[in-house]
Amino acid sequence: MSDKSVITPRTKKPEWLRVKLPVGKKYTDLRGLVDKYKLNTICTSGSCPNMGECWGEGTATFMILGNICTRSCGFCGVKTGKPESVEWDEPEKVARSIHLMKIKHAVITSVDRDDLKDGGSIIWAETVEAIRRTNPSTTLETLIPDFRGIKTNIDRIVKVAPEVISHNLETVRRLTREVRIQAQYDRSLEVLEYLKDSGQKRTKSGIMLGLGEKEEEVIETLNDLYKAKVDIVTIGQYLQPSKQHLPVHEFIKPEQFEKYKKIGLNLGFRYVESGALVRSSYRAEKHLI
């Protein structure tokens, strides 16, 4: 039984969580294409607060393998249940979307597909290859699930060599069972280290704050990620998707985010994006430099 006493809701959002409305010609043009061709991006379906900024930089995030997840994480707004059959033409559809939107840097993510023997890794690899054929100048980040730690499935992603491979740890060790019910803290660290040991140049992970973690636990998590040879870390504020999800325990102040950024950079990470509105793909194009 999880300890719900560590998580108590606070409903009033502070000033620093106010989101600016997306503006600019680049955003307007991309929004028009998404609506006209019914393109599927996490940016729009997830109402990302950074959509205007990212689209202005020519970056967008796409989700593959459907919109129903086999896992039931306490923080995530994606539906849980029995996924639909794999669409084998999906890689070409995603590649076409990126071409129409003239995306310079694409982030690809997916639901967990524990119902599939390959965990969806074949579609993952074929999507990267289709994007490269259609959009040879587009750079890629793949935000992958843990594939239950099965190395054969992870190897398929490493083989197609996206510029960045990311896998999110999401929270500190103590809260993992409650926040990521079917996931394992150490397994995620092992996946990240395996990616680097397999020759991946840039690896990345992200965590959310405001779920009841303590400062020393966040610092411990940053140390664990550094030991797993991760290059890039994102740290953002957890926001409750619905009343059925874990409540926000605390809204972390900007100066605390800045403190974690300094700690991470001092540890030796190449990049640390830390702030209330930071999400996994925030400033993703800058992580290639």
N, C-alpha and C positions, 0 to 999 in steps of 0.2 A: 504493500500500500504506500503510495507516494505521500510526502509530507506537504499538504496544502497550506500549512501554517506559514510557510516561507513566502507565499505569494498572496498578497492582499491588494485589491483593486484601488487605483486612483484614477478617476475619470477625467479630471480637468487637465487639458494639455497646456503646457507652459508656452510663453511667447516664442521661444526659440524653435518650436515645432511648427510654426506657421509656414505654409508653403506658398511660394510665388507662382502665379499662373504662368504657364508656358507662353512665350511670345517669340516673334521673329519669323522671317520668311522661310527659313529652313524647316522650322517646326510646322508651319502652316502647310508647306508643300508636302512634307512627309505624312502629316495627318490626312491630307486629301487622298494620297495614294493608299494609305491603310484602309480608309473608308471605302474608296472606289473598288479596290480589288479584294476587300475583306481579308486583309492580311492579319495573321495572328502574331502579336508580339506581347511579351510579358509587360512591356512598358504601358500598353493601353489596358490590357485585361487586369493588371495588378494595380492600375492607377498610381504608378510610381511617381513620387514627388520630384524626382530628378529628370523626368521625361524631356522637358524642354531643353535643359542643359545638355543632356546626352545626345539628343537628336540634333541639336545645333552643332555638336562635334562630329556628327556622322556615325554615332554608335547606337545600336539597338539590340535588344535581347529577344530571342525566340525560344519557345518551348516545344519540344518534340515528344513523340510517343503518347499523345493524348493528353487529356486534362483530368484523368481519374488516377489517383495514386493508390498503390497497394499498402502504403503505410499511413499511420494516423497520428502524425506529430501534433503535439499540443499547441504549437505556435502557428501552424501553416493553414492558409485559407483554401488550399486546393482540396477538392472533393476526395474522399476515400471510398473505395469499393472495388468492384470487379471491372478492370479496364476493358475497353473495346479491343477488337483485333488490331494488329499492327497494320498500318497503311504503308505498304512498301514503296509507294511513289512519293512519300513524304519528303525524302531528301531533295528531290527535284523541285518540289513545291517551295521548300524553304530557300533553296538556292535562287529560285525565280523571284521570290519576295525580296531577297537581299539585292538582286540586280535591279528590280523596279524602284526600290527605295534608294539606290546608289549608296549603300552602306559601306563605310570605309573600314569599320571594325565591328564585327558581329560577335555577340555572346550567345552561345547555345546552352540551354539547360533542358531538364526533363523531369517528369515525375519518376518515382521509383517503380520499376516493373519487376518485382520479385516473382510474378507469375510466369515470367519467361526464363527459359534455361540460360540464355545468354544475357539476361538482365536488360535487354535492349541494346547491348553494345554493338551489335551488327548494324542496326539502324544508325546508331551514333557515328560509327566509322564511315558509313555510306553517306551520311549527311555532310560530314567534313569534306569528303572527296567530291561530292556534287557541288558544294560551294566553291571549292578550289577550281573546278572545271569551268564553272559559269562566271566566277568573280575572282580571277587570278590575283588581283591586287588587294583583295579584302583580307585583312588579318582576322584571326579567330581566337576566341577564348571558349573553352568548353567547361561548363560548371556541372560536373558529373555527380551521380549518386555514388554510394560506396560499392555497388555491385556485390554486396555481401562479402567483400574482401576476396572474391574469386579472381585470381591473377590472370587467368586466360581472358576474362572479359576486360580487365583493366588494360591488358596488353594491346587490345584492339585500338584503344584510344591513343596510347603511346605511339603505336605504329604509324598512324596518320599525322602525327606531329603538329597539332595546333600550337600556335605561339604561346598560349598559356593554358594550363590545365588547373582547374580550381575544384576544390571539394570543401564544403563548409563544415566546420566543427560545431557551429551554431551557439554553443553554450559551454559553461564550465563543467568539470567532471561530476560534481555533486548533483547538478540539475539535469544531467543528460537523460536519465531514465524517465523523468517527467516530461521533459521538453521534446525529446526525440525517442519516442517509446520503443521502436524496433531497432534503433541504431545503437552503436557502442562507441564510446569515447576513444578507447584504445584502437579499435579497428579503423576508425577514421584517421587517426595518426599514422597507423601502419600503411594505409592506402597512400597518404601524402608522401611518406618517406619512400615507399616503393616507386612512386612516380618519379621522384628525383633520382633514385638509384638506377632506374631504367633508362636514364638519359634525358628526361624532360628538362628543358632549360629553365622554364619559369613555372613555379607552382604557387598556388594562392589558396587562402582560406579566409573564412569570415565568421565572426561571432556577433551575437546580439546582447545588448545590455538592458537591464531594467526588469529582469525576471527573478530577482532576489539574490543574485550573486554578490559576493564580497570582493573588495578591492584586491585582497591577497589571492583570491581565486582567479581573478582576471589575469593578474601578473603570472600566476602559475601556468595558466592556459597559454599565454604568450610565450613563456619559456618552453612549454611542451611543443608548440608549433615551430619554434626556432630549432629545437632539437630534431624535429622531423624534417628539417632542411627546407622549410617553406620560405619563399622569397617575398611574398606580398600578403598583407593582412588588411581586411576591412573590419571596422568596428562601428556598429550602428545601434540605434534605439529600437527595441522591440515595441511594436504597436499591435494591439489586440484586433484580429480580423473580425471577430464576432463575439457575442456573449457566450458562445459555446467553447471558445478557446481560452487558454490561460490568460488571466488578467495581468495588466501591467502592475508590477510591484512598485516601480520608481521611475521617474523621468530623470535621466542622468543629465547633469549640468554640463554646459559647453566646456568649462575649465577642466572637468574630469575627463572628458573625451581628449582634450589636448594633453593632459597628463599621460594618458595611456599611449597616445601617439609618440610622445617623447621617450617613454619607456621602451616601446617597440623599436624605434629607430636606434636607440642606444644598445639594444640587444643585438642589432645587426640586420634587421629586415631591410630589403631594398626599398619598399614602399609601405607606408601605413596610412590608410585613409580612415580617419576617426572623427565621427560627428553624428549628431542626432539623426540626420536624414541620409546618412551614408547607407547604401545598399550594395549587394555583392558586385554589381556591374558598374558602380559609380566610378567615373574617371577611368574606366577600363582601358581606353585607348592609350592613356599616359603610362600604363604599366609595361608597355613594350619598349620604352626608351631605356 
